[in-house]
Amino acid sequence: MYPLLVLLGPTAVGKTAVAIKVAKRLKGEIISADSMQVYRHLDVGTAKPTQAERAGVPHHLIDVVEPNEEFNVVRFQTEVKRLVPEIAGRGHLPMLVGGTGLYIRAVVDNYNFSPGGPNPLLRATLRERAEREGAAALYAELKELDPLAAARIQPTDVRRIIRALEVKKLTGQRISERGKGPPLYRTLQIGLIRERQRLYAAIDARVDEMIEQGLIEETRWLLAQGYPETLPVFQALGYKEMIPYLRGEATLEEARRILKRETRHFAKRQLTWFRRDKRIIWLDRDAFSREEDLVEEIARLAEGKLLGDHECNQ
């Protein structure tokens, strides 16, 4: 089986910088496990690695589709299955890096998505219901049919609610209980964490930085291209909070405050998801006086548990 190093954690914990240094240390190539970084033109709001950062280490599954194209966990899993052998074949270490829990779990546990492909007619029917009855009605149905899935999905996340209902109605199987295929990789999962108040402070700082770097202008540009606000990209953190400001329905400070609050809530949901997986080795960023020490610890774990010294140093 191919080795796969997974570096995960909540938003703003600092995965990108650490992953790039680890990749340089272990001859790695990074596969982004972020459901929004796949979209082109969403740069500031998704905190994509800069071109300078990407220049030092190969990155994959960033900027692969337009904002109005569909990208989902099935396609992500398929792309990873293609990329991992290619990367390993070059003598490099495949590294899955990000915070989208479902995407990561689908790869690590080789979820079987084959029985329930998209059904355009059913999906259109559910979307029409969502428009007519509201997301709350569909969410209430999902709570009845698949309470575990409902607990993992925001009541306002219409796209994921529809997908979960679609799977149940088409296959009779709950999306939360999808079958697993045989393992494909020798996987080491490492999670980065910080003390809550320090993480929240980092989130607040990131939001301020995003606004300074052009989040408002990026949102305005996307809207000016004619992309409808119903697209999943406009449900992403950052963009959905800036739209009311651009409409004149909220002040910038209100939008900033709401974005900070929603991002903190998102980080909490990410941690709730990840902590269900007892295989993850958690490392507290603040327990390391220098980032280089954290990088060395991750490399040590990878060398000892995943690769072996001889493979890392070739």
BABA-307080 format. One record per atom (N, C-alpha, C, CB): residue in three letters; y, z, x. Coordinates in steps of 0.001 Angstrom, whole numbers, plus 500000, padded with zeros to 6 digits. Glycine has a CB too. Example, Ala and Ser with C-alpha at 12.3 -4.5 7.8 and 13.67 -1.06 7.14 Angstrom:
REM residues 2
ALA494310507800513190 ALA495500507800512300 ALA496700507800513200 ALA495527509046511308 SER497750507080512850 SER498940507140513670 SER500030507870512900 SER499402505725514084 
This chain:
REM residues 314
MET498804500000500839 MET500000500000500000 MET501245500000500874 MET500006501218499051 TYR502288499381500355 TYR503546499334501089 TYR504256500688501028 TYR504454498226500527 PRO504915501105502104 PRO505711502335502046 PRO506998502083501273 PRO506029502855503470 LEU507480503108500583 LEU508740503009499843 LEU509448504357499918 LEU508497502583498352 LEU510621504371500522 LEU511440505572500579 LEU512438505526499437 LEU512165505700501949 VAL512448506548498603 VAL513354506624497465 VAL514385507710497744 VAL512580506910496139 LEU515662507334497677 LEU516747508295497842 LEU517538508309496547 LEU517664507938499071 LEU517492509432495849 LEU518085509516494520 LEU518991510737494414 LEU516992509569493446 GLY519636510857493274 GLY520496512011493035 GLY521591511669492049 GLY521102512511494340 PRO522371512659491640 PRO523425512426490653 PRO524579511623491242 PRO523942513753490109 THR525400511092490366 THR526566510341490789 THR527485511203491651 THR527322509808489575 ALA528093510586492649 ALA529081511218493534 ALA528497512226494512 ALA530117511896492713 VAL527180512271494640 VAL526575513208495582 VAL526602512660497009 VAL525136513517495168 GLY526878511355497136 GLY527002510772498460 GLY525797509985498921 GLY527272511831499429 LYS525062509386497989 LYS523835508662498334 LYS524108507452499216 LYS523121508218497072 THR525189506721498918 THR525432505454499608 THR525593505642501110 THR526669504780499043 ALA526483506527501493 ALA526758506722502920 ALA525519507214503657 ALA527909507714503113 VAL524800508154503037 VAL523601508694503672 VAL522527507619503777 VAL523070509906502885 ALA522341506850502705 ALA521298505826502704 ALA521543504780503779 ALA521214505156501340 ILE522777504390503964 ILE523085503382504980 ILE522756503906506375 ILE524567502973504903 LYS523072505160506634 LYS522752505734507949 LYS521241505878508138 LYS523435507104508116 VAL520538506254507081 VAL519080506357507167 VAL518480504974507409 VAL518493506986505873 ALA519001503976506709 ALA518489502621506874 ALA518666502138508315 ALA519194501667505904 LYS519790502441508912 LYS520016502053510300 LYS519056502793511227 LYS521471502332510706 ARG518779504038510895 ARG517882504853511720 ARG516439504372511624 ARG517967506320511305 LEU516023503903510442 LEU514619503560510201 LEU514375502066510011 LEU514125504294508995 LYS515358501242510348 LYS515207499793510139 LYS514904499500508667 LYS514080499221511047 GLY515716500050507794 GLY515481499897506365 GLY516338498822505728 GLY515722501194505674 GLU515904498387504557 GLU516691497533503680 GLU516791498235502327 GLU516053496099503542 ILE517979498231501763 ILE518256499019500562 ILE518148498165499303 ILE519648499648500648 ILE517372498669498345 ILE517295498081497008 ILE518067499016496079 ILE515786497884496528 SER519137498523495498 SER519959499359494621 SER519227499664493325 SER521298498674494322 ALA519125500951492997 ALA518541501388491726 ALA519659501903490828 ALA517453502491491950 ASP520611501025490569 ASP521767501345489731 ASP521889500259488673 ASP523086501460490581 SER521796500645487419 SER521727499666486340 SER523022498900486132 SER521352500346485069 MET524133499342486757 MET525410498650486601 MET525838497881487844 MET526474499635486240 GLN525323498242488999 GLN525709497517490212 GLN525107496124490271 GLN525295498298491437 VAL524182495828489375 VAL523616494470489328 VAL524650493462488835 VAL522372494435488418 TYR525705493932488144 TYR526665493018487539 TYR527777492643488514 TYR527261493639486286 ARG528046491345488596 ARG529162490879489395 ARG530490491321488769 ARG529115489351489540 HIS531501491482489577 HIS532874491795489179 HIS533067493266488805 HIS533277490924488012 LEU531998494040488701 LEU532117495471488423 LEU531983496215489757 LEU531026495952487381 ASP533064496260490489 ASP533019496787491844 ASP533527498222491932 ASP533826495909492759 VAL534749498430491494 VAL535357499759491606 VAL534655500748490683 VAL536860499698491275 GLY534451500346489438 GLY533903501272488455 GLY532470501672488694 GLY534009500684487123 THR531722500866489454 THR530322501205489739 THR530141501781491138 THR529444499976489579 ALA531237501935491864 ALA531195502497493230 ALA530208501739494116 ALA530811503989493186 LYS530270500413494043 LYS529397499607494893 LYS529702499858496370 LYS529555498112494562 PRO528686499736497220 PRO528966499752498656 PRO529939498616498981 PRO527646499616499490 THR530853498872499886 THR531807497841500264 THR531104496735501049 THR532957498446501090 GLN531795495611501184 GLN531235494518501974 GLN531011494960503414 GLN532158493290501930 ALA531904495785503940 ALA531741496288505306 ALA530483497142505422 ALA532973497101505731 GLU530230497994504412 GLU529029498826504436 GLU527775497975504325 GLU529066499855503306 ARG527819496970503470 ARG526649496116503282 ARG526382495227504490 ARG526827495258502049 ALA527426494982505278 ALA527260494107506434 ALA526314494707507467 ALA528607493823507073 GLY526245496031507533 GLY525407496668508539 GLY523955496804508140 GLY525944498002508854 VAL523679496759506831 VAL522311496955506322 VAL522095495988505153 VAL522071498457505869 PRO520980495269505117 PRO520714494390503967 PRO520618495191502670 PRO519414493596504187 HIS521314494702501650 HIS521279495310500321 HIS520748494286499324 HIS522692495818499897 HIS520020494774498329 HIS519427493911497311 HIS519747494445495917 HIS517900493804497511 LEU519752493548494939 LEU519994493846493514 LEU521397494395493280 LEU518959494851492997 ILE522339493872494036 ILE523768494092493797 ILE524389492721493554 ILE524465494842495014 ASP525208492598492496 ASP525884491332492180 ASP524889490203491914 ASP526818490936493322 VAL523938490433491027 VAL522934489397490773 VAL523097488715489408 VAL521552489999490869 VAL523850489325488476 VAL524046488698487164 VAL525511488827486748 VAL523114489345486095 GLU525916487956485835 GLU527257488019485270 GLU527319489128484205 GLU527660486642484660 PRO528516489606483889 PRO528635490706482914 PRO528049490413481539 PRO530067491060482749 ASN527978489138481171 ASN527433488807479854 ASN525963488416479893 ASN528225487690479245 GLU525302488569481044 GLU523868488328481146 GLU523098489629480941 GLU523519487706482509 GLU521892489500480424 GLU521061490688480199 GLU520297491048481470 GLU520075490453479028 PHE520278492322481755 PHE519460492842482851 PHE518883494157482366 PHE520295493025484188 ASN517573494331482506 ASN516945495532481979 ASN515904496060482953 ASN516307495252480618 VAL515251497127482558 VAL514302497795483452 VAL513100496909483764 VAL513830499107482834 VAL512711496057482836 VAL511574495167483088 VAL511920494178484192 VAL511168494413481798 ARG513101493611484106 ARG513522492669485148 ARG513689493391486484 ARG514843491971484749 PHE514226494596486435 PHE514390495365487671 PHE513042495603488339 PHE515083496709487384 GLN512084496053487561 GLN510762496325488113 GLN510155495058488717 GLN509837496895487027 THR510326493947488040 THR509798492675488536 THR510441492296489864 THR510026491564487507 GLU511763492492489954 GLU512465492155491188 GLU512011493053492342 GLU513981492275490986 VAL511797494330492071 VAL511348495242493125 VAL509963494857493613 VAL511344496692492623 LYS509098494464492688 LYS507747494034493081 LYS507795492818494005 LYS506908493708491834 ARG508807492000493844 ARG508977490847494736 ARG509594491271496071 ARG509857489774494065 LEU510568492172496019 LEU511337492516497212 LEU510565493378498204 LEU512592493227496812 VAL509822494350497702 VAL509162495292498613 VAL508241494579499602 VAL508364496321497814 PRO507348493684499163 PRO506506492983500149 PRO507318492132501117 PRO505495492104499436 GLU508401491529500628 GLU509231490705501511 GLU509865491548502608 GLU510321489985500708 ILE510399492703502220 ILE511049493587503191 ILE510035494121504194 ILE511753494754502474 ALA508909494601503672 ALA507862495117504559 ALA507340494025505478 ALA506709495710503742 GLY507278492800504968 GLY506807491687505780 GLY507718491373506950 GLY506657490471504931 ARG508985491768506835 ARG509919491593507941 ARG509847492740508942 ARG511330491464507411 GLY508941493690508675 GLY508842494845509554 GLY509887495900509279 GLY508946494412510968 HIS510492495838508090 HIS511527496806507717 HIS511003497755506638 HIS512801496078507221 LEU511708498851506462 LEU511317499853505469 LEU512038499596504153 LEU511621501278505979 PRO511326499359503047 PRO511979499251501743 PRO512507500620501304 PRO510996498684500685 MET513781500650500893 MET514412501889500446 MET515010501665499057 MET515506502360501457 LEU514594502463498096 LEU515124502404496741 LEU516176503492496615 LEU513993502575495669 VAL517422503103496352 VAL518531504054496404 VAL519365503955495133 VAL519412503800497648 GLY519533505074494429 GLY520378505045493247 GLY520177506237492342 GLY520131503798492480 GLY520746506108491140 GLY520712507226490217 GLY520245506878488819 GLY522044507826490138 THR519734505653488619 THR519231505278487294 THR517770505703487193 THR519385503737487039 GLY517547506827486551 GLY516235507465486550 GLY515120506603485997 GLY516299508715485773 LEU515375505896484910 LEU514327505075484309 LEU513915503957485259 LEU514801504488482968 TYR514874503354485926 TYR514564502276486864 TYR513676502799487996 TYR515864501663487436 ILE514040503947488527 ILE513269504519489636 ILE511870504881489184 ILE513972505755490206 ARG511753505536488024 ARG510440505956487537 ARG509557504751487226 ARG510591506831486290 ALA510158503686486707 ALA509385502487486391 ALA508741501892487632 ALA510271501450485723 VAL509405502030488772 VAL508862501517490034 VAL507845502485490614 VAL509988501266491048 VAL508232503745490702 VAL507363504742491347 VAL506043504873490604 VAL508063506110491414 ASP506105504886489269 ASP504893505072488469 ASP504335503773487918 ASP505172506010487334 ASN504926502646488319 ASN504424501336487912 ASN504202501271486396 ASN503116501018488650 TYR505277501548485650 TYR505186501509484191 TYR504686500153483713 TYR506546501821483561 ASN503881500187482683 ASN503355498972482085 ASN504243498568480917 ASN501888499168481625 PHE505028497523481093 PHE505941497053480050 PHE505399495835479313 PHE507291496723480651 SER504222495376479682 SER503736494103479154 SER503565494046477643 SER502448493786479782 PRO503156495130476944 PRO502907494955475512 PRO504146494706474675 PRO502218496145474989 GLY505318495079475151 GLY506477495037474276 GLY507646494272474825 GLY506906496393473970 GLY507519492978474981 GLY508642492172475427 GLY509713492115474352 GLY508180490763475794 PRO510916491663474727 PRO512000491592473750 PRO511646490702472564 PRO513265491083474414 ASN512076491100471382 ASN511868490329470162 ASN513249490024469577 ASN510958491109469128 PRO513742488795469746 PRO515124488489469342 PRO515430488796467885 PRO515412487048469597 LEU514494488485466990 LEU514746488698465566 LEU514867490182465254 LEU513632488070464722 LEU513905490985465749 LEU513965492419465498 LEU515207493024466132 LEU512708493111466028 ARG515533492573467339 ARG516706493116468025 ARG517977492795467250 ARG516802492560469456 ALA518077491573466745 ALA519252491190465955 ALA519344492026464680 ALA519200489691465603 THR518194492287464067 THR518172493105462851 THR518662494523463143 THR516750493147462253 LEU518201495088464248 LEU518616496440464608 LEU520095496487464970 LEU517777496961465771 ARG520575495448465631 ARG522004495407465962 ARG522852495332464701 ARG522315494212466874 GLU522379494526463743 GLU523117494419462483 GLU523149495763461768 GLU522488493348461573 ARG522037496493461831 ARG522003497828461229 ARG522970498764461927 ARG520588498406461282 ALA523021498653463228 ALA523929499521463989 ALA525377499262463596 ALA523746499305465504 GLU525719497991463390 GLU527080497651462986 GLU527374498115461564 GLU527303496148463100 ARG526353498005460696 ARG526553498338459284 ARG526485499839459029 ARG525518497631458433 GLU525497500500459643 GLU525255501914459349 GLU525765502850460433 GLU523789502146459148 GLY526034502283461620 GLY526483503123462724 GLY525331503530463627 GLY527181504358462193 ALA525672503843464878 ALA524646504229465854 ALA523906505489465425 ALA525276504445467227 ALA524592506369464710 ALA523977507643464321 ALA522739507431463455 ALA524989508510463574 ALA522764506407462609 ALA521622506155461734 ALA520400505725462546 ALA521974505081460691 LEU520624504836463524 LEU519512504407464365 LEU519012505548465231 LEU519927503231465239 TYR519935506352465712 TYR519541507487466557 TYR518703508486465761 TYR520790508186467143 ALA519064508712464503 ALA518288509620463652 ALA516868509092463460 ALA518979509804462282 GLU516729507782463296 GLU515398507198463161 GLU514603507357464456 GLU515500505712462778 LEU515275507162465583 LEU514594507316466862 LEU514120508753467064 LEU515516506900468008 LYS514910509719466630 LYS514507511124466750 LYS513233511392465967 LYS515627512050466261 GLU513060510674464874 GLU511840510830464079 GLU510649510148464750 GLU512046510259462671 LEU510886508953465285 LEU509784508144465823 LEU509413508515467255 LEU510149506681465767 ASP510417508893468044 ASP510162509196469457 ASP511165510251469918 ASP510263507903470344 PRO510925511512469562 PRO511901512560469878 PRO512149512727471380 PRO511436513874469302 LEU511133512493472191 LEU511329512641473638 LEU512282511573474159 LEU509980512559474382 ALA512115510354473699 ALA513039509285474095 ALA514448509595473616 ALA512574507927473535 ALA514561510094472379 ALA515882510425471835 ALA516582511487472680 ALA515754510912470386 ALA515808512429473204 ALA516397513486474024 ALA516939512939475331 ALA515370514571474305 ARG516419511791475763 ARG516844511201477043 ARG517952510172476882 ARG515663510555477731 ILE518285509818475655 ILE519250508757475394 ILE520474509341474693 ILE518614507629474540 GLN521651508904475120 GLN522872509342474453 GLN522919508787473027 GLN524119508894475252 PRO523389509580472066 PRO523464509096470676 PRO524347507871470508 PRO523974510191469783 THR525243507613471484 THR526127506456471388 THR525618505250472174 THR527502506828471872 ASP524500505387472861 ASP523974504300473686 ASP523137503374472811 ASP523128504854474875 VAL523821502493472100 VAL523165501648471100 VAL522105500756471740 VAL524200500788470366 ARG522398500227472923 ARG521460499302473563 ARG520113499969473835 ARG522051498770474869 ARG520133501179474391 ARG518880501858474704 ARG518185502375473446 ARG519137503009475666 ILE518960502788472440 ILE518367503211471168 ILE517603502041470549 ILE519464503731470188 ILE518239500867470535 ILE517596499684469960 ILE516331499332470739 ILE518570498487469953 ARG516397499395472067 ARG515210499057472866 ARG514058500017472563 ARG515547499093474375 ALA514350501318472444 ALA513296502289472160 ALA512691502053470782 ALA513843503715472256 LEU513532501752469792 LEU513024501460468450 LEU512208500174468455 LEU514184501350467443 GLU512673499200469216 GLU511984497918469306 GLU510565498098469847 GLU512774496950470198 VAL510439498872470902 VAL509118499106471492 VAL508191499776470489 VAL509236499968472759 LYS508693500797469798 LYS507858501524468845 LYS507428500623467692 LYS508603502746468306 LYS508361499819467186 LYS508048498988466033 LYS507124497825466398 LYS509328498458465417 LEU507235497323467616 LEU506428496170468022 LEU505041496561468500 LEU507132495407469109 THR504941497686469170 THR503674498043469826 THR502995499262469231 THR503910498285471278 GLY503744500056468454 GLY503198501316467964 GLY503212502392469034 GLY501787501114467461 GLN503681502032470214 GLN503694502955471343 GLN505109503483471552 GLN503171502263472629 ARG505223504766471819 ARG506529505342472134 ARG506935504938473546 ARG506504506887471992 ILE508213504574473688 ILE508670504166475010 ILE508590505323476006 ILE510101503635474933 SER508667506547475499 SER508582507726476365 SER507164507989476857 SER509095508944475632 GLU506195507299476267 GLU504793507518476644 GLU504151506242477172 GLU503996508041475448 ARG504952505402477760 ARG504421504143478265 ARG503327504382479292 ARG505534503302478873 GLY502338503521479258 GLY501251503641480214 GLY501693503313481630 GLY500114502743479815 LYS500951503827482593 LYS501237503586483995 LYS500121502735484587 LYS501391504919484769 GLY500518501807485439 GLY499540501020486163 GLY499149501729487444 GLY500082499624486464 PRO498257501133488220 PRO497866501741489493 PRO499059501791490437 PRO496703500960490138 PRO499145502807491292 PRO500275502895492223 PRO500322501694493151 PRO500193504181493044 LEU501516501208493400 LEU501696500039494256 LEU502211500402495647 LEU502649499068493602 TYR502795501599495776 TYR503467501951497016 TYR503086503362497459 TYR504985501837496850 ARG503186503594498760 ARG503149504959499297 ARG504590505449499264 ARG502528505020500778 THR504864506323498320 THR506248506660498004 THR506617508067498458 THR506486506525496516 LEU507800508179499027 LEU508414509468499322 LEU509749509504498599 LEU508591509693500871 GLN509894510470497677 GLN511128510602496918 GLN511928511782497451 GLN510834510776495411 ILE513162511508497852 ILE514062512550498341 ILE515305512569497468 ILE514435512320499835 GLY515624513740496936 GLY516790513890496096 GLY517893514640496804 GLY516426514590494822 LEU519120514158496662 LEU520286514851497201 LEU520942515661496098 LEU521294513852497817 ILE521338516854496427 ILE521947517764495457 ILE523074518535496119 ILE520897518738494872 ARG523997519014495304 ARG525052519915495770 ARG525212521034494747 ARG526406519150495983 GLU525788522116495180 GLU526135523192494248 GLU527056522616493174 GLU526821524397494994 ARG526883523072491941 ARG527504522407490797 ARG529012522232490941 ARG527215523181489549 GLN529721523286491322 GLN531176523180491396 GLN531613522205492487 GLN531791524554491648 ARG530859522149493571 ARG531194521185494628 ARG530911519762494163 ARG530399521489495916 LEU529828519593493413 LEU529542518267492871 LEU530627517849491891 LEU528168518245492185 TYR531030518756491032 TYR532074518435490067 TYR533391518116490760 TYR532263519589489091 ALA533693518824491832 ALA534911518528492589 ALA534830517136493201 ALA535138519582493689 ALA533631516758493678 ALA533435515421494244 ALA533580514355493163 ALA532052515313494914 ILE533092514652491958 ILE533237513725490843 ILE534702513526490505 ILE532474514230489617 ASP535450514614490409 ASP536880514512490096 ASP537610513690491150 ASP537511515911489990 ALA537267513915492409 ALA537907513170493492 ALA537556511690493416 ALA537493513741494854 ARG536305511402493065 ARG535902510000492963 ARG536650509300491838 ARG534389509891492738 VAL536798509960490701 VAL537527509346489593 VAL538957509031490010 VAL537521510269488361 ASP539610509972490661 ASP540983509734491125 ASP541018508556492086 ASP541559510995491805 GLU540033508487492970 GLU539990507410493954 GLU539756506057493277 GLU538892507680494991 MET538865506042492278 MET538606504785491570 MET539864504255490892 MET537501504980490533 ILE540617505141490280 ILE541847504712489611 ILE542842504186490639 ILE542470505878488803 GLU542938504854491764 GLU543836504391492820 GLU543382503056493388 GLU543922505426493933 GLN542063502824493434 GLN541525501593494020 GLN541548500402493066 GLN540117501829494479 GLY541909500641491791 GLY542066499507490883 GLY541144499456489694 GLY541895498293491624 LEU540629500595489244 LEU539740500595488080 LEU540435500022486848 LEU539248502014487788 ILE541703500358486668 ILE542434499863485502 ILE542560498351485566 ILE543827500512485413 GLU542947497847486732 GLU543101496402486902 GLU541773495671486746 GLU543703496093488267 GLU540699496288487227 GLU539384495670487097 GLU538981495579485628 GLU538333496461487892 THR539226496635484871 THR538910496624483441 THR539749495592482708 THR539133498009482830 ARG541029495534483056 ARG541925494553482422 ARG541453493130482715 ARG543384494744482915 TRP541042492886483937 TRP540579491545484319 TRP539331491163483531 TRP540290491480485834 LEU538377492085483401 LEU537149491805482664 LEU537455491450481211 LEU536202493010482726 LEU538358492192480603 LEU538730491905479216 LEU539427490557479113 LEU539637493013478659 ALA540232490227480114 ALA540969488959480093 ALA540057487754480215 ALA541985488931481206 GLN538854487961480745 GLN537888486849480850 GLN537224486538479523 GLN536819487174481883 GLY537508487357478513 GLY536937487111477195 GLY535583487749476961 GLY536821485663476980 TYR535151488603477877 TYR533883489295477660 TYR534041490266476476 TYR533431490057478957 PRO533147490199475489 PRO533287491095474321 PRO533034492547474689 PRO532322490676473208 GLU533736493425474039 GLU533625494858474337 GLU532281495438473922 GLU534736495618473646 THR531487494666473199 THR530154495137472802 THR529138495000473924 THR529671494371471585 LEU529492494335475014 LEU528551494172476125 LEU528226495517476759 LEU529123493216477180 PRO527015495661477298 PRO526643496921477966 PRO527582497317479092 PRO525250496813478511 VAL528193496336479768 VAL529075496691480892 VAL530255497531480441 VAL529582495433481588 PHE530690497337479224 PHE531827498103478731 PHE531416499470478194 PHE532541497326477651 GLN530108499755478207 GLN529640501096477890 GLN529461501924479157 GLN528329501030477112 ALA529667501282480307 ALA529526502002481573 ALA530680502960481778 ALA529442501025482744 LEU530388504075482430 LEU531439505041482742 LEU532563504353483497 LEU530878506220483565 GLY533772504689483120 GLY534942504120483771 GLY535588503071482903 GLY534572503528485111 TYR534823502061482541 TYR535379500964481764 TYR535656501389480322 TYR534432499769481787 LYS534687502097479729 LYS534885502474478328 LYS536009503486478177 LYS533596503042477745 GLU536309504265479236 GLU537406505235479169 GLU538760504581479427 GLU537176506358480175 MET538770503460480166 MET540029502784480455 MET540494501893479309 MET539891501962481709 ILE539563501422478485 ILE539940500511477405 ILE540944501150476438 ILE538697500068476641 PRO540744502392475971 PRO541764502990475107 PRO543126503087475776 PRO541326504362474672 TYR543144503346477068 TYR544426503390477783 TYR545094502015477761 TYR544221503865479245 LEU544313500962478023 LEU544877499619478042 LEU545355499193476655 LEU543848498625478567 ARG544759499748475615 ARG545193499448474241 ARG546418500250473831 ARG544063499721473266 GLY546805501209474646 GLY547900502089474270 GLY547478503218473360 GLY548969501307473612 GLU546151503445473259 GLU545636504495472383 GLU545452505825473104 GLU544322504063471782 ALA545665505841474403 ALA545537507076475185 ALA546435506959476406 ALA544047507341475607 THR546899508082476904 THR547670508066478141 THR546708507960479318 THR548564509336478264 LEU547251507626480468 LEU546412507534481655 LEU545807508890481984 LEU547218507006482846 GLU546561509942481820 GLU546023511272482127 GLU544919511654481163 GLU547131512321482086 GLU545050511260479895 GLU543963511512478945 GLU542708510739479348 GLU544393511123477514 ALA542890509462479696 ALA541745508652480109 ALA541097509221481363 ALA542173507202480351 ARG541918509671482293 ARG541409510266483530 ARG540612511533483235 ARG542566510580484492 ARG541156512387482375 ARG540483513647482035 ARG539150513386481347 ARG541379514509481132 ILE539132512445480398 ILE537899512134479680 ILE536856511546480630 ILE538181511156478526 LEU537292510675481536 LEU536351510073482479 LEU535735511135483390 LEU537052508996483320 LYS536534512081483844 LYS535989513162484675 LYS534978513991483882 LYS537128514070485201 ARG535325514306482655 ARG534411515101481819 ARG533110514356481562 ARG535077515457480484 GLU533209513079481182 GLU532006512309480870 GLU531150512074482105 GLU532384510977480245 THR531775511938483256 THR531005511750484484 THR530261513026484850 THR531923511322485637 ARG530885514174484630 ARG530176515443484874 ARG528980515580483933 ARG531135516649484693 HIS529173515205482678 HIS528053515247481725 HIS526940514289482147 HIS528539514896480304 PHE527334513127482636 PHE526348512143483092 PHE525543512681484264 PHE527040510834483488 ALA526218513311485206 ALA525520513890486361 ALA524517514947485908 ALA526530514507487355 LYS524893515722484917 LYS523987516749484397 LYS522752516113483774 LYS524704517632483365 ARG522935515006483034 ARG521796514323482429 ARG520903513710483510 ARG522279513233481450 GLN521510513172484544 GLN520712512626485642 GLN519816513700486256 GLN521626512024486719 LEU520394514859486522 LEU519619515935487137 LEU518507516418486211 LEU520535517102487508 THR518785516474484915 THR517751516870483956 THR516577515902484016 THR518325516926482523 TRP516871514619484090 TRP515822513604484169 TRP515027513776485464 TRP516430512181484090 PHE515727513836486592 PHE515044513865487885 PHE514210515131488069 PHE516057513753489009 ARG514661516228487550 ARG513956517486487799 ARG512633517576487063 ARG514824518645487405 ARG512378516643486178 ARG511052516607485543 ARG509985516142486533 ARG511068515678484310 ASP510406515471487578 ASP509459514910488548 ASP509311515880489713 ASP509930513508489053 LYS508203516586489751 LYS507989517622490761 LYS507648517041492134 LYS506882518554490315 ARG507507515735492222 ARG507213515113493511 ARG508458514962494380 ARG506576513758493295 ILE509614515103493790 ILE510862514894494520 ILE511126516062495466 ILE512040514720493540 ILE511458515758496706 ILE511878516762497688 ILE513399516821497651 ILE511349516421499142 TRP513931517984497305 TRP515373518119497156 TRP516011518644498439 TRP515701519045495986 LEU517108518030498834 LEU517874518462499994 LEU519307518750499555 LEU517839517387501123 ASP519768519953499870 ASP521134520365499524 ASP522086519841500590 ASP521245521925499396 ARG522985518972500196 ARG523920518394501165 ARG524716519469501893 ARG524873517433500468 ASP525072520520501187 ASP525930521541501774 ASP525182522475502714 ASP526583522342500687 ALA523852522338502761 ALA523081523137503712 ALA523105522525505110 ALA521639523280503232 PHE523682521333505225 PHE523770520640506512 PHE525229520591506947 PHE523169519200506421 SER525491521092508129 SER526874521155508604 SER527434519763508877 SER526962522009509869 ARG526558518832509238 ARG526993517467509506 ARG526122516487508729 ARG526939517161511021 GLU526714515391508293 GLU525947514378507574 GLU524841513815508451 GLU526862513253507092 GLU525096513725509756 GLU524084513210510684 GLU522839514088510684 GLU524657513118512103 ASP523030515398510490 ASP521873516296510450 ASP521029516032509200 ASP522333517772510482 LEU521688515745508102 LEU520979515404506864 LEU520209514098507052 LEU521972515282505672 VAL520846513135507671 VAL520184511855507933 VAL518948512059508793 VAL521148510876508617 GLU519063512879509813 GLU517927513137510687 GLU516789513834509953 GLU518364513972511870 GLU517120514724509024 GLU516078515409508258 GLU515344514420507348 GLU516688516556507422 ILE516086513515506724 ILE515446512504505882 ILE514553511603506730 ILE516507511663505136 ALA515040511218507898 ALA514241510374508797 ALA512984511106509251 ALA515075509946510022 ARG513124512392509524 ARG511966513180509951 ARG510913513229508852 ARG512394514604510337 LEU511359513449507618 LEU510418513482506497 LEU509737512128506319 LEU511142513885505200 ALA510513511063506444 ALA509932509728506290 ALA508922509437507388 ALA511029508665506295 GLU509252509815508598 GLU508345509578509710 GLU507047510379509548 GLU509028509938511031 GLY507177511608509060 GLY506000512463508957 GLY505149512220507736 GLY506415513866508967 LYS505778511879506612 LYS505054511784505348 LYS504827510361504874 LYS505788512532504298 LEU505572509409505430 LEU505540508067504866 LEU505125507002505867 LEU506878507725504308 LEU505728507050507043 LEU505542505958507987 LEU504653506303509165 LEU506855505512508489 GLY504936507415509783 GLY504306507706511070 GLY505224507259512177 GLY502929507018511194 ASP505283508058513211 ASP506258507809514275 ASP506127506405514859 ASP506098508840515381 HIS504913505932514973 HIS504723504647515647 HIS505348503506514865 HIS503244504375515857 GLU505376503650513505 GLU505927502578512698 GLU507446502589512703 GLU505417502679511285 CYS508026503828512762 CYS509471503923512687 CYS510142503429513952 CYS509882505338512413 ASN509468503566515061 ASN510115503316516336 ASN509770501959516921 ASN509746504386517308 GLN509099501120516177 GLN508773499802516688 GLN510045498945516792 GLN507724499117515782 
